[in-house]
Amino acid sequence: MQQFLYLIPALICPLGMGLMMWFMMRGRGHNTADDGSAELELARLRAEVAALRPANAAFDERHPGTGPSA
């Protein structure tokens, strides 16, 4: 009977680890909805960068001595 008690922790550890891995892999599949939100966010950020670039050029023209070439 005592030998069986020594065997229980040795069996519980790998079984518990396997269950944790299974639950983590199972949970990963529910968050993979591809509704195009990443592409929309990328397009919005690119538009924002394009809108900010002329503002930087106008600032450099107003203050020519403060740019990286000075």
NUTIVEX-450985 format. One line per 3 residues: number of its first residue (from 0); for each residue x, y, z of N, C-alpha, C. Coordinates in Angstrom, 2 decimals. Atoms other than C-alpha are relative to their C-alpha. Layout:
<rs>
NUM	X/Y/Z/X/Y/Z/X/Y/Z ~ ...
</rs>
This chain:
<rs>
0	0.83/-1.20/0.00/0.00/0.00/0.00/0.87/1.26/0.00 ~ -0.87/-1.16/-0.05/2.84/2.41/0.81/0.68/0.23/-1.35 ~ -0.61/-0.16/1.32/4.44/1.75/-2.56/-0.96/0.66/-0.97
3	1.00/-0.65/0.84/1.20/2.80/-4.21/-0.07/1.49/0.30 ~ 0.02/-1.42/-0.36/1.28/6.08/-2.28/1.18/0.75/-0.61 ~ -1.15/-0.63/0.66/4.74/6.78/-3.71/-0.22/0.14/-1.50
6	0.26/-0.02/1.43/3.45/6.10/-7.19/-1.00/1.10/-0.40 ~ 1.04/-1.00/0.31/0.52/8.57/-6.99/0.60/1.34/-0.45 ~ -0.56/-1.28/0.48/2.61/11.82/-7.19/0.71/-0.13/-1.34
9	-0.70/0.20/1.27/4.66/10.35/-10.01/-0.98/-0.09/-1.17 ~ 1.00/0.06/1.06/1.45/9.77/-12.00/-0.79/1.31/-0.12 ~ 0.80/-1.23/0.02/-0.36/12.97/-11.04/0.74/1.12/-0.73
12	-0.76/-1.08/0.61/2.43/15.27/-12.21/-0.10/-0.01/-1.53 ~ 0.11/-0.02/1.46/2.53/14.19/-15.90/-1.44/0.13/-0.48 ~ 1.41/-0.13/0.41/-1.26/13.84/-16.05/-0.48/1.44/0.15
15	0.36/-1.41/-0.20/-1.72/17.34/-14.62/0.62/0.89/-1.05 ~ -0.67/-0.79/1.04/0.82/18.77/-17.05/-0.67/-0.22/-1.35 ~ 0.70/0.28/1.26/-0.91/17.06/-19.95/-1.35/0.69/-0.06
18	1.29/-0.70/-0.03/-4.28/18.45/-18.87/0.17/1.50/-0.18 ~ -0.24/-1.44/0.16/-2.86/21.97/-18.57/0.34/0.34/-1.44 ~ -0.36/-0.25/1.39/-1.33/21.75/-22.03/-1.23/-0.13/-0.91
21	1.21/0.20/0.81/-4.60/20.44/-23.46/-0.94/1.19/0.13 ~ 0.88/-1.15/-0.21/-6.61/23.28/-21.90/0.56/1.25/-0.67 ~ -0.58/-1.18/0.65/-4.16/25.90/-23.18/-0.14/-0.07/-1.51
24	0.13/0.14/1.46/-4.21/24.54/-26.73/-1.46/0.12/-0.42 ~ 1.42/-0.09/0.31/-7.99/24.25/-26.65/-0.49/1.43/0.08 ~ 0.40/-1.39/-0.13/-8.39/27.85/-25.51/0.53/0.88/-1.11
27	-0.60/-0.80/1.06/-6.17/29.14/-28.30/-0.87/0.03/-1.25 ~ 0.81/0.07/1.20/-8.60/28.06/-31.02/-1.20/0.92/0.01 ~ 1.19/-0.84/-0.08/-11.46/30.23/-29.78/0.29/1.45/-0.35
30	-0.34/-1.40/0.23/-9.59/33.52/-30.30/0.53/0.25/-1.40 ~ -0.56/-0.17/1.33/-8.75/33.06/-33.98/-1.05/0.47/-1.01 ~ 1.01/-0.53/0.91/-11.72/34.92/-35.48/0.67/0.99/-0.95
33	-0.63/-0.86/0.99/-10.43/36.49/-38.69/-1.08/0.86/-0.65 ~ 1.03/-0.88/0.52/-12.86/39.34/-39.22/0.59/1.19/-0.74 ~ -0.63/-1.09/0.74/-10.33/41.62/-40.92/0.32/1.20/0.85
36	-0.25/-1.15/-0.86/-9.89/43.87/-37.90/1.48/0.39/-0.01 ~ -1.43/-0.32/0.04/-6.09/43.62/-38.13/0.32/0.82/-1.25 ~ -0.24/-0.76/1.23/-6.14/44.84/-41.73/-0.57/1.41/0.11
39	0.60/-1.33/-0.19/-8.46/47.72/-40.81/0.86/0.86/0.90 ~ -0.87/-0.75/-0.91/-6.20/48.74/-37.94/1.28/0.42/-0.71 ~ -1.21/-0.33/0.75/-3.15/48.61/-40.22/-0.26/1.13/-0.98
42	0.34/-1.07/0.93/-4.88/50.78/-42.82/-0.20/1.32/0.73 ~ 0.22/-1.23/-0.78/-5.92/53.28/-40.13/1.34/0.58/0.45 ~ -1.30/-0.48/-0.43/-2.36/53.50/-38.80/0.81/0.56/-1.16
45	-0.73/-0.52/1.17/-0.91/53.95/-42.28/-0.54/1.37/-0.42 ~ 0.60/-1.30/0.32/-3.37/56.79/-42.95/0.44/1.06/1.01 ~ -0.44/-0.95/-1.03/-2.37/58.41/-39.66/1.44/0.41/-0.22
48	-1.40/-0.32/0.28/1.32/58.18/-40.51/0.10/0.90/-1.22 ~ -0.03/-0.84/1.20/0.67/59.64/-43.96/-0.49/1.41/0.31 ~ 0.49/-1.33/-0.36/-1.26/62.51/-42.39/1.01/0.77/0.84
51	-0.99/-0.67/-0.84/1.55/63.25/-39.93/1.27/0.36/-0.73 ~ -1.25/-0.29/0.71/4.40/63.23/-42.45/0.07/1.41/-0.55 ~ -0.09/-1.39/0.47/3.54/66.57/-44.10/0.16/0.99/1.16
54	-0.14/-0.89/-1.15/3.28/68.16/-40.63/1.46/0.07/0.43 ~ -1.42/-0.02/-0.35/6.88/67.15/-39.91/0.80/0.81/-1.01 ~ -0.72/-0.76/1.03/8.09/68.58/-43.22/-0.27/1.49/0.18
57	0.31/-1.42/-0.19/6.29/71.87/-42.54/0.74/0.54/1.21 ~ -0.73/-0.46/-1.18/7.91/72.10/-39.11/1.47/0.22/-0.34 ~ -1.40/-0.15/0.38/11.38/71.56/-40.60/0.21/1.24/-0.86
60	-0.14/-1.20/0.84/10.78/74.33/-43.14/-0.11/1.26/0.84 ~ 0.14/-1.17/-0.85/9.72/76.75/-40.41/1.22/0.20/0.90 ~ -1.16/-0.07/-0.88/12.76/75.94/-38.26/1.17/-0.75/-0.64
63	-1.00/0.75/0.75/15.58/75.03/-40.63/1.25/-0.36/0.81 ~ -1.21/0.28/-0.77/18.34/75.09/-37.98/-0.18/-1.12/1.01 ~ 0.22/1.00/-1.04/16.74/72.41/-35.75/-0.12/-1.41/-0.56
66	0.17/1.31/0.61/16.56/69.51/-38.19/1.21/-0.87/0.19 ~ -1.15/0.93/-0.15/18.85/66.45/-38.28/1.18/0.38/-0.87 ~ -1.11/-0.37/0.88/20.93/67.99/-41.09/0.79/1.18/0.54
69	-0.69/-1.18/-0.53/21.93/70.99/-38.98/1.15/-0.36/0.90
</rs>
